[in-house]
Amino acid sequence: MLYIEKNYSVSANPQDKVLAGLSSGATVTVQAMFYSNETFGYYGVFSPSRTLDFVEETLTLE
């Protein structure tokens, strides 16, 4: 992202950024929602792998 922001005319504002993932990338996206939530304003999770558990009690930072 640093390269992109340095070499292209893009916004550095997190509310103008999105991270999205498909399949296994959806797992990475869900993790980023918890650990990098100040970096992106929006997230897209598409067709997550079956190993990703979306039960509310398990979606924690711990």
mmJSON file of the N, C-alpha and C atoms, coordinates in Angstrom:
{"data_MODEL":{"atom_site":{
"group_PDB":["ATOM","ATOM","ATOM","ATOM","ATOM","ATOM","ATOM","ATOM","ATOM","ATOM","ATOM","ATOM","ATOM","ATOM","ATOM","ATOM","ATOM","ATOM","ATOM","ATOM","ATOM","ATOM","ATOM","ATOM","ATOM","ATOM","ATOM","ATOM","ATOM","ATOM","ATOM","ATOM","ATOM","ATOM","ATOM","ATOM","ATOM","ATOM","ATOM","ATOM","ATOM","ATOM","ATOM","ATOM","ATOM","ATOM","ATOM","ATOM","ATOM","ATOM","ATOM","ATOM","ATOM","ATOM","ATOM","ATOM","ATOM","ATOM","ATOM","ATOM","ATOM","ATOM","ATOM","ATOM","ATOM","ATOM","ATOM","ATOM","ATOM","ATOM","ATOM","ATOM","ATOM","ATOM","ATOM","ATOM","ATOM","ATOM","ATOM","ATOM","ATOM","ATOM","ATOM","ATOM","ATOM","ATOM","ATOM","ATOM","ATOM","ATOM","ATOM","ATOM","ATOM","ATOM","ATOM","ATOM","ATOM","ATOM","ATOM","ATOM","ATOM","ATOM","ATOM","ATOM","ATOM","ATOM","ATOM","ATOM","ATOM","ATOM","ATOM","ATOM","ATOM","ATOM","ATOM","ATOM","ATOM","ATOM","ATOM","ATOM","ATOM","ATOM","ATOM","ATOM","ATOM","ATOM","ATOM","ATOM","ATOM","ATOM","ATOM","ATOM","ATOM","ATOM","ATOM","ATOM","ATOM","ATOM","ATOM","ATOM","ATOM","ATOM","ATOM","ATOM","ATOM","ATOM","ATOM","ATOM","ATOM","ATOM","ATOM","ATOM","ATOM","ATOM","ATOM","ATOM","ATOM","ATOM","ATOM","ATOM","ATOM","ATOM","ATOM","ATOM","ATOM","ATOM","ATOM","ATOM","ATOM","ATOM","ATOM","ATOM","ATOM","ATOM","ATOM","ATOM","ATOM","ATOM","ATOM","ATOM","ATOM","ATOM","ATOM","ATOM","ATOM","ATOM"],
"id":[1,2,3,4,5,6,7,8,9,10,11,12,13,14,15,16,17,18,19,20,21,22,23,24,25,26,27,28,29,30,31,32,33,34,35,36,37,38,39,40,41,42,43,44,45,46,47,48,49,50,51,52,53,54,55,56,57,58,59,60,61,62,63,64,65,66,67,68,69,70,71,72,73,74,75,76,77,78,79,80,81,82,83,84,85,86,87,88,89,90,91,92,93,94,95,96,97,98,99,100,101,102,103,104,105,106,107,108,109,110,111,112,113,114,115,116,117,118,119,120,121,122,123,124,125,126,127,128,129,130,131,132,133,134,135,136,137,138,139,140,141,142,143,144,145,146,147,148,149,150,151,152,153,154,155,156,157,158,159,160,161,162,163,164,165,166,167,168,169,170,171,172,173,174,175,176,177,178,179,180,181,182,183,184,185,186],
"type_symbol":["N","C","C","N","C","C","N","C","C","N","C","C","N","C","C","N","C","C","N","C","C","N","C","C","N","C","C","N","C","C","N","C","C","N","C","C","N","C","C","N","C","C","N","C","C","N","C","C","N","C","C","N","C","C","N","C","C","N","C","C","N","C","C","N","C","C","N","C","C","N","C","C","N","C","C","N","C","C","N","C","C","N","C","C","N","C","C","N","C","C","N","C","C","N","C","C","N","C","C","N","C","C","N","C","C","N","C","C","N","C","C","N","C","C","N","C","C","N","C","C","N","C","C","N","C","C","N","C","C","N","C","C","N","C","C","N","C","C","N","C","C","N","C","C","N","C","C","N","C","C","N","C","C","N","C","C","N","C","C","N","C","C","N","C","C","N","C","C","N","C","C","N","C","C","N","C","C","N","C","C","N","C","C","N","C","C"],
"label_atom_id":["N","CA","C","N","CA","C","N","CA","C","N","CA","C","N","CA","C","N","CA","C","N","CA","C","N","CA","C","N","CA","C","N","CA","C","N","CA","C","N","CA","C","N","CA","C","N","CA","C","N","CA","C","N","CA","C","N","CA","C","N","CA","C","N","CA","C","N","CA","C","N","CA","C","N","CA","C","N","CA","C","N","CA","C","N","CA","C","N","CA","C","N","CA","C","N","CA","C","N","CA","C","N","CA","C","N","CA","C","N","CA","C","N","CA","C","N","CA","C","N","CA","C","N","CA","C","N","CA","C","N","CA","C","N","CA","C","N","CA","C","N","CA","C","N","CA","C","N","CA","C","N","CA","C","N","CA","C","N","CA","C","N","CA","C","N","CA","C","N","CA","C","N","CA","C","N","CA","C","N","CA","C","N","CA","C","N","CA","C","N","CA","C","N","CA","C","N","CA","C","N","CA","C","N","CA","C","N","CA","C","N","CA","C","N","CA","C"],
"label_alt_id":[null,null,null,null,null,null,null,null,null,null,null,null,null,null,null,null,null,null,null,null,null,null,null,null,null,null,null,null,null,null,null,null,null,null,null,null,null,null,null,null,null,null,null,null,null,null,null,null,null,null,null,null,null,null,null,null,null,null,null,null,null,null,null,null,null,null,null,null,null,null,null,null,null,null,null,null,null,null,null,null,null,null,null,null,null,null,null,null,null,null,null,null,null,null,null,null,null,null,null,null,null,null,null,null,null,null,null,null,null,null,null,null,null,null,null,null,null,null,null,null,null,null,null,null,null,null,null,null,null,null,null,null,null,null,null,null,null,null,null,null,null,null,null,null,null,null,null,null,null,null,null,null,null,null,null,null,null,null,null,null,null,null,null,null,null,null,null,null,null,null,null,null,null,null,null,null,null,null,null,null,null,null,null,null,null,null],
"label_comp_id":["MET","MET","MET","LEU","LEU","LEU","TYR","TYR","TYR","ILE","ILE","ILE","GLU","GLU","GLU","LYS","LYS","LYS","ASN","ASN","ASN","TYR","TYR","TYR","SER","SER","SER","VAL","VAL","VAL","SER","SER","SER","ALA","ALA","ALA","ASN","ASN","ASN","PRO","PRO","PRO","GLN","GLN","GLN","ASP","ASP","ASP","LYS","LYS","LYS","VAL","VAL","VAL","LEU","LEU","LEU","ALA","ALA","ALA","GLY","GLY","GLY","LEU","LEU","LEU","SER","SER","SER","SER","SER","SER","GLY","GLY","GLY","ALA","ALA","ALA","THR","THR","THR","VAL","VAL","VAL","THR","THR","THR","VAL","VAL","VAL","GLN","GLN","GLN","ALA","ALA","ALA","MET","MET","MET","PHE","PHE","PHE","TYR","TYR","TYR","SER","SER","SER","ASN","ASN","ASN","GLU","GLU","GLU","THR","THR","THR","PHE","PHE","PHE","GLY","GLY","GLY","TYR","TYR","TYR","TYR","TYR","TYR","GLY","GLY","GLY","VAL","VAL","VAL","PHE","PHE","PHE","SER","SER","SER","PRO","PRO","PRO","SER","SER","SER","ARG","ARG","ARG","THR","THR","THR","LEU","LEU","LEU","ASP","ASP","ASP","PHE","PHE","PHE","VAL","VAL","VAL","GLU","GLU","GLU","GLU","GLU","GLU","THR","THR","THR","LEU","LEU","LEU","THR","THR","THR","LEU","LEU","LEU","GLU","GLU","GLU"],
"label_asym_id":["A","A","A","A","A","A","A","A","A","A","A","A","A","A","A","A","A","A","A","A","A","A","A","A","A","A","A","A","A","A","A","A","A","A","A","A","A","A","A","A","A","A","A","A","A","A","A","A","A","A","A","A","A","A","A","A","A","A","A","A","A","A","A","A","A","A","A","A","A","A","A","A","A","A","A","A","A","A","A","A","A","A","A","A","A","A","A","A","A","A","A","A","A","A","A","A","A","A","A","A","A","A","A","A","A","A","A","A","A","A","A","A","A","A","A","A","A","A","A","A","A","A","A","A","A","A","A","A","A","A","A","A","A","A","A","A","A","A","A","A","A","A","A","A","A","A","A","A","A","A","A","A","A","A","A","A","A","A","A","A","A","A","A","A","A","A","A","A","A","A","A","A","A","A","A","A","A","A","A","A","A","A","A","A","A","A"],
"label_entity_id":["1","1","1","1","1","1","1","1","1","1","1","1","1","1","1","1","1","1","1","1","1","1","1","1","1","1","1","1","1","1","1","1","1","1","1","1","1","1","1","1","1","1","1","1","1","1","1","1","1","1","1","1","1","1","1","1","1","1","1","1","1","1","1","1","1","1","1","1","1","1","1","1","1","1","1","1","1","1","1","1","1","1","1","1","1","1","1","1","1","1","1","1","1","1","1","1","1","1","1","1","1","1","1","1","1","1","1","1","1","1","1","1","1","1","1","1","1","1","1","1","1","1","1","1","1","1","1","1","1","1","1","1","1","1","1","1","1","1","1","1","1","1","1","1","1","1","1","1","1","1","1","1","1","1","1","1","1","1","1","1","1","1","1","1","1","1","1","1","1","1","1","1","1","1","1","1","1","1","1","1","1","1","1","1","1","1"],
"label_seq_id":[1,1,1,2,2,2,3,3,3,4,4,4,5,5,5,6,6,6,7,7,7,8,8,8,9,9,9,10,10,10,11,11,11,12,12,12,13,13,13,14,14,14,15,15,15,16,16,16,17,17,17,18,18,18,19,19,19,20,20,20,21,21,21,22,22,22,23,23,23,24,24,24,25,25,25,26,26,26,27,27,27,28,28,28,29,29,29,30,30,30,31,31,31,32,32,32,33,33,33,34,34,34,35,35,35,36,36,36,37,37,37,38,38,38,39,39,39,40,40,40,41,41,41,42,42,42,43,43,43,44,44,44,45,45,45,46,46,46,47,47,47,48,48,48,49,49,49,50,50,50,51,51,51,52,52,52,53,53,53,54,54,54,55,55,55,56,56,56,57,57,57,58,58,58,59,59,59,60,60,60,61,61,61,62,62,62],
"pdbx_PDB_ins_code":[null,null,null,null,null,null,null,null,null,null,null,null,null,null,null,null,null,null,null,null,null,null,null,null,null,null,null,null,null,null,null,null,null,null,null,null,null,null,null,null,null,null,null,null,null,null,null,null,null,null,null,null,null,null,null,null,null,null,null,null,null,null,null,null,null,null,null,null,null,null,null,null,null,null,null,null,null,null,null,null,null,null,null,null,null,null,null,null,null,null,null,null,null,null,null,null,null,null,null,null,null,null,null,null,null,null,null,null,null,null,null,null,null,null,null,null,null,null,null,null,null,null,null,null,null,null,null,null,null,null,null,null,null,null,null,null,null,null,null,null,null,null,null,null,null,null,null,null,null,null,null,null,null,null,null,null,null,null,null,null,null,null,null,null,null,null,null,null,null,null,null,null,null,null,null,null,null,null,null,null,null,null,null,null,null,null],
"Cartn_x":[0.807,0.0,0.861,2.004,2.87,3.344,3.683,4.114,2.996,1.805,0.662,0.413,0.375,0.116,1.216,2.438,3.554,3.576,3.18,3.356,2.083,0.938,-0.328,-1.16,-2.05,-2.937,-4.128,-3.96,-5.013,-5.185,-6.319,-6.608,-5.916,-5.413,-4.824,-5.854,-7.049,-8.116,-8.668,-8.686,-9.208,-10.644,-11.457,-12.851,-12.96,-11.864,-11.844,-11.219,-10.925,-10.247,-11.132,-10.966,-11.705,-10.742,-10.98,-10.255,-11.296,-11.093,-12.055,-11.296,-11.953,-11.326,-12.339,-11.883,-12.701,-12.098,-12.925,-12.522,-11.526,-10.311,-9.325,-8.976,-9.058,-8.832,-9.878,-11.052,-12.096,-11.67,-10.941,-10.427,-9.449,-8.582,-7.632,-8.384,-9.431,-10.218,-10.89,-11.448,-12.087,-11.047,-9.866,-8.807,-8.421,-8.339,-7.988,-9.061,-10.317,-11.389,-11.134,-10.517,-10.246,-8.918,-7.89,-6.556,-6.063,-6.721,-6.319,-7.516,-8.429,-9.66,-9.471,-8.302,-8.048,-7.472,-7.146,-6.528,-7.555,-8.668,-9.684,-11.038,-11.816,-13.146,-14.221,-13.941,-14.942,-14.271,-15.045,-14.542,-15.557,-15.063,-15.934,-15.485,-16.388,-16.088,-16.979,-16.352,-17.096,-16.73,-17.722,-17.553,-16.437,-16.564,-15.491,-15.363,-14.156,-13.942,-14.763,-15.052,-15.89,-15.194,-13.896,-13.179,-13.389,-13.938,-14.198,-15.53,-15.491,-16.686,-17.251,-18.481,-19.098,-20.047,-19.909,-20.726,-20.258,-21.185,-20.847,-19.926,-20.118,-19.301,-17.834,-17.563,-16.191,-15.477,-16.182,-15.554,-15.086,-13.953,-13.403,-11.939,-11.359,-9.941,-9.06,-9.628,-8.826,-8.589],
"Cartn_y":[-1.176,0.0,1.254,1.201,2.368,2.713,1.702,1.934,2.577,2.055,2.58,4.033,4.33,5.692,6.659,6.176,7.033,7.304,6.314,6.424,6.702,6.667,6.893,7.907,8.534,9.509,8.79,8.38,7.675,8.321,8.116,8.653,7.831,8.501,7.821,7.663,8.167,8.095,6.668,6.066,4.701,4.543,5.575,5.483,5.387,5.589,5.468,4.155,3.253,2.0,0.804,-0.244,-1.482,-2.665,-3.675,-4.939,-6.019,-6.839,-7.903,-9.189,-10.3,-11.589,-12.629,-13.535,-14.63,-15.94,-16.837,-18.152,-18.032,-18.508,-18.398,-16.947,-16.1,-14.668,-14.049,-14.648,-14.167,-14.356,-15.427,-15.656,-14.55,-14.184,-13.094,-11.785,-11.565,-10.349,-10.264,-11.372,-11.376,-11.085,-11.654,-11.376,-9.903,-9.326,-7.909,-7.017,-7.447,-6.661,-6.484,-7.479,-7.402,-6.723,-6.999,-6.547,-5.337,-4.955,-3.784,-2.907,-2.812,-2.092,-0.592,-0.064,1.355,1.645,0.598,0.758,0.842,0.132,0.069,0.511,1.135,1.567,0.544,-0.347,-1.322,-2.667,-3.731,-5.085,-5.885,-6.751,-7.644,-9.075,-9.922,-11.338,-12.141,-12.799,-13.503,-14.984,-15.826,-17.283,-17.769,-17.52,-17.947,-19.461,-19.915,-21.354,-21.907,-23.164,-23.783,-23.861,-23.629,-23.652,-22.367,-21.347,-20.077,-20.161,-20.006,-20.133,-18.747,-18.493,-17.191,-17.141,-18.074,-18.039,-16.853,-16.003,-14.744,-14.932,-15.942,-16.147,-16.432,-16.939,-17.278,-16.158,-15.142,-14.024,-12.979,-13.267,-12.371,-12.12,-11.174,-10.87,-11.829,-12.62,-13.491,-14.832],
"Cartn_z":[0.0,0.0,0.0,0.66,0.676,-0.734,-1.511,-2.893,-3.705,-3.568,-4.316,-3.935,-2.633,-2.183,-2.591,-2.695,-3.078,-4.581,-5.388,-6.838,-7.623,-6.973,-7.66,-6.887,-7.579,-6.959,-6.336,-5.092,-4.358,-2.987,-2.396,-1.079,0.0,1.015,2.163,3.28,3.078,4.066,4.142,5.329,5.46,4.965,5.077,4.624,3.1,2.407,0.95,0.487,1.417,1.08,1.396,0.591,0.807,0.697,1.511,1.418,1.204,0.197,-0.104,-0.397,-0.098,-0.345,-0.766,-1.601,-2.11,-1.62,-1.118,-0.658,0.499,0.345,1.424,1.715,0.714,0.916,1.816,1.871,2.777,4.226,4.518,5.86,6.243,5.336,5.569,5.79,5.019,5.143,6.508,6.987,8.31,9.392,9.283,10.258,10.222,9.036,8.905,9.52,9.481,10.085,11.578,12.203,13.631,13.944,13.151,13.496,12.716,11.64,10.848,10.55,11.483,11.197,11.073,11.433,11.233,9.842,9.092,7.778,6.66,6.8,5.754,6.298,5.441,5.845,5.546,4.598,4.17,3.924,4.102,3.889,3.097,2.227,1.476,1.674,2.123,2.349,1.405,0.435,-0.605,-0.629,-0.565,-0.623,0.289,1.591,2.501,2.541,2.853,2.946,4.099,4.061,5.097,6.44,6.473,7.747,8.528,7.898,8.578,9.29,10.597,11.418,11.702,11.26,11.45,12.645,13.566,14.781,15.599,16.009,16.668,17.862,18.659,19.852,19.522,18.323,17.972,17.24,16.821,16.119,17.132,17.761,18.762,18.473,19.176,19.024,19.81,20.653,21.506,20.871],
"occupancy":[1.0,1.0,1.0,1.0,1.0,1.0,1.0,1.0,1.0,1.0,1.0,1.0,1.0,1.0,1.0,1.0,1.0,1.0,1.0,1.0,1.0,1.0,1.0,1.0,1.0,1.0,1.0,1.0,1.0,1.0,1.0,1.0,1.0,1.0,1.0,1.0,1.0,1.0,1.0,1.0,1.0,1.0,1.0,1.0,1.0,1.0,1.0,1.0,1.0,1.0,1.0,1.0,1.0,1.0,1.0,1.0,1.0,1.0,1.0,1.0,1.0,1.0,1.0,1.0,1.0,1.0,1.0,1.0,1.0,1.0,1.0,1.0,1.0,1.0,1.0,1.0,1.0,1.0,1.0,1.0,1.0,1.0,1.0,1.0,1.0,1.0,1.0,1.0,1.0,1.0,1.0,1.0,1.0,1.0,1.0,1.0,1.0,1.0,1.0,1.0,1.0,1.0,1.0,1.0,1.0,1.0,1.0,1.0,1.0,1.0,1.0,1.0,1.0,1.0,1.0,1.0,1.0,1.0,1.0,1.0,1.0,1.0,1.0,1.0,1.0,1.0,1.0,1.0,1.0,1.0,1.0,1.0,1.0,1.0,1.0,1.0,1.0,1.0,1.0,1.0,1.0,1.0,1.0,1.0,1.0,1.0,1.0,1.0,1.0,1.0,1.0,1.0,1.0,1.0,1.0,1.0,1.0,1.0,1.0,1.0,1.0,1.0,1.0,1.0,1.0,1.0,1.0,1.0,1.0,1.0,1.0,1.0,1.0,1.0,1.0,1.0,1.0,1.0,1.0,1.0,1.0,1.0,1.0,1.0,1.0,1.0],
"B_iso_or_equiv":[0.0,0.0,0.0,0.0,0.0,0.0,0.0,0.0,0.0,0.0,0.0,0.0,0.0,0.0,0.0,0.0,0.0,0.0,0.0,0.0,0.0,0.0,0.0,0.0,0.0,0.0,0.0,0.0,0.0,0.0,0.0,0.0,0.0,0.0,0.0,0.0,0.0,0.0,0.0,0.0,0.0,0.0,0.0,0.0,0.0,0.0,0.0,0.0,0.0,0.0,0.0,0.0,0.0,0.0,0.0,0.0,0.0,0.0,0.0,0.0,0.0,0.0,0.0,0.0,0.0,0.0,0.0,0.0,0.0,0.0,0.0,0.0,0.0,0.0,0.0,0.0,0.0,0.0,0.0,0.0,0.0,0.0,0.0,0.0,0.0,0.0,0.0,0.0,0.0,0.0,0.0,0.0,0.0,0.0,0.0,0.0,0.0,0.0,0.0,0.0,0.0,0.0,0.0,0.0,0.0,0.0,0.0,0.0,0.0,0.0,0.0,0.0,0.0,0.0,0.0,0.0,0.0,0.0,0.0,0.0,0.0,0.0,0.0,0.0,0.0,0.0,0.0,0.0,0.0,0.0,0.0,0.0,0.0,0.0,0.0,0.0,0.0,0.0,0.0,0.0,0.0,0.0,0.0,0.0,0.0,0.0,0.0,0.0,0.0,0.0,0.0,0.0,0.0,0.0,0.0,0.0,0.0,0.0,0.0,0.0,0.0,0.0,0.0,0.0,0.0,0.0,0.0,0.0,0.0,0.0,0.0,0.0,0.0,0.0,0.0,0.0,0.0,0.0,0.0,0.0,0.0,0.0,0.0,0.0,0.0,0.0],
"pdbx_formal_charge":[null,null,null,null,null,null,null,null,null,null,null,null,null,null,null,null,null,null,null,null,null,null,null,null,null,null,null,null,null,null,null,null,null,null,null,null,null,null,null,null,null,null,null,null,null,null,null,null,null,null,null,null,null,null,null,null,null,null,null,null,null,null,null,null,null,null,null,null,null,null,null,null,null,null,null,null,null,null,null,null,null,null,null,null,null,null,null,null,null,null,null,null,null,null,null,null,null,null,null,null,null,null,null,null,null,null,null,null,null,null,null,null,null,null,null,null,null,null,null,null,null,null,null,null,null,null,null,null,null,null,null,null,null,null,null,null,null,null,null,null,null,null,null,null,null,null,null,null,null,null,null,null,null,null,null,null,null,null,null,null,null,null,null,null,null,null,null,null,null,null,null,null,null,null,null,null,null,null,null,null,null,null,null,null,null,null],
"auth_seq_id":[1,1,1,2,2,2,3,3,3,4,4,4,5,5,5,6,6,6,7,7,7,8,8,8,9,9,9,10,10,10,11,11,11,12,12,12,13,13,13,14,14,14,15,15,15,16,16,16,17,17,17,18,18,18,19,19,19,20,20,20,21,21,21,22,22,22,23,23,23,24,24,24,25,25,25,26,26,26,27,27,27,28,28,28,29,29,29,30,30,30,31,31,31,32,32,32,33,33,33,34,34,34,35,35,35,36,36,36,37,37,37,38,38,38,39,39,39,40,40,40,41,41,41,42,42,42,43,43,43,44,44,44,45,45,45,46,46,46,47,47,47,48,48,48,49,49,49,50,50,50,51,51,51,52,52,52,53,53,53,54,54,54,55,55,55,56,56,56,57,57,57,58,58,58,59,59,59,60,60,60,61,61,61,62,62,62],
"auth_comp_id":["MET","MET","MET","LEU","LEU","LEU","TYR","TYR","TYR","ILE","ILE","ILE","GLU","GLU","GLU","LYS","LYS","LYS","ASN","ASN","ASN","TYR","TYR","TYR","SER","SER","SER","VAL","VAL","VAL","SER","SER","SER","ALA","ALA","ALA","ASN","ASN","ASN","PRO","PRO","PRO","GLN","GLN","GLN","ASP","ASP","ASP","LYS","LYS","LYS","VAL","VAL","VAL","LEU","LEU","LEU","ALA","ALA","ALA","GLY","GLY","GLY","LEU","LEU","LEU","SER","SER","SER","SER","SER","SER","GLY","GLY","GLY","ALA","ALA","ALA","THR","THR","THR","VAL","VAL","VAL","THR","THR","THR","VAL","VAL","VAL","GLN","GLN","GLN","ALA","ALA","ALA","MET","MET","MET","PHE","PHE","PHE","TYR","TYR","TYR","SER","SER","SER","ASN","ASN","ASN","GLU","GLU","GLU","THR","THR","THR","PHE","PHE","PHE","GLY","GLY","GLY","TYR","TYR","TYR","TYR","TYR","TYR","GLY","GLY","GLY","VAL","VAL","VAL","PHE","PHE","PHE","SER","SER","SER","PRO","PRO","PRO","SER","SER","SER","ARG","ARG","ARG","THR","THR","THR","LEU","LEU","LEU","ASP","ASP","ASP","PHE","PHE","PHE","VAL","VAL","VAL","GLU","GLU","GLU","GLU","GLU","GLU","THR","THR","THR","LEU","LEU","LEU","THR","THR","THR","LEU","LEU","LEU","GLU","GLU","GLU"],
"auth_asym_id":["A","A","A","A","A","A","A","A","A","A","A","A","A","A","A","A","A","A","A","A","A","A","A","A","A","A","A","A","A","A","A","A","A","A","A","A","A","A","A","A","A","A","A","A","A","A","A","A","A","A","A","A","A","A","A","A","A","A","A","A","A","A","A","A","A","A","A","A","A","A","A","A","A","A","A","A","A","A","A","A","A","A","A","A","A","A","A","A","A","A","A","A","A","A","A","A","A","A","A","A","A","A","A","A","A","A","A","A","A","A","A","A","A","A","A","A","A","A","A","A","A","A","A","A","A","A","A","A","A","A","A","A","A","A","A","A","A","A","A","A","A","A","A","A","A","A","A","A","A","A","A","A","A","A","A","A","A","A","A","A","A","A","A","A","A","A","A","A","A","A","A","A","A","A","A","A","A","A","A","A","A","A","A","A","A","A"],
"auth_atom_id":["N","CA","C","N","CA","C","N","CA","C","N","CA","C","N","CA","C","N","CA","C","N","CA","C","N","CA","C","N","CA","C","N","CA","C","N","CA","C","N","CA","C","N","CA","C","N","CA","C","N","CA","C","N","CA","C","N","CA","C","N","CA","C","N","CA","C","N","CA","C","N","CA","C","N","CA","C","N","CA","C","N","CA","C","N","CA","C","N","CA","C","N","CA","C","N","CA","C","N","CA","C","N","CA","C","N","CA","C","N","CA","C","N","CA","C","N","CA","C","N","CA","C","N","CA","C","N","CA","C","N","CA","C","N","CA","C","N","CA","C","N","CA","C","N","CA","C","N","CA","C","N","CA","C","N","CA","C","N","CA","C","N","CA","C","N","CA","C","N","CA","C","N","CA","C","N","CA","C","N","CA","C","N","CA","C","N","CA","C","N","CA","C","N","CA","C","N","CA","C","N","CA","C","N","CA","C","N","CA","C","N","CA","C","N","CA","C"],
"pdbx_PDB_model_num":[1,1,1,1,1,1,1,1,1,1,1,1,1,1,1,1,1,1,1,1,1,1,1,1,1,1,1,1,1,1,1,1,1,1,1,1,1,1,1,1,1,1,1,1,1,1,1,1,1,1,1,1,1,1,1,1,1,1,1,1,1,1,1,1,1,1,1,1,1,1,1,1,1,1,1,1,1,1,1,1,1,1,1,1,1,1,1,1,1,1,1,1,1,1,1,1,1,1,1,1,1,1,1,1,1,1,1,1,1,1,1,1,1,1,1,1,1,1,1,1,1,1,1,1,1,1,1,1,1,1,1,1,1,1,1,1,1,1,1,1,1,1,1,1,1,1,1,1,1,1,1,1,1,1,1,1,1,1,1,1,1,1,1,1,1,1,1,1,1,1,1,1,1,1,1,1,1,1,1,1,1,1,1,1,1,1]
}}}
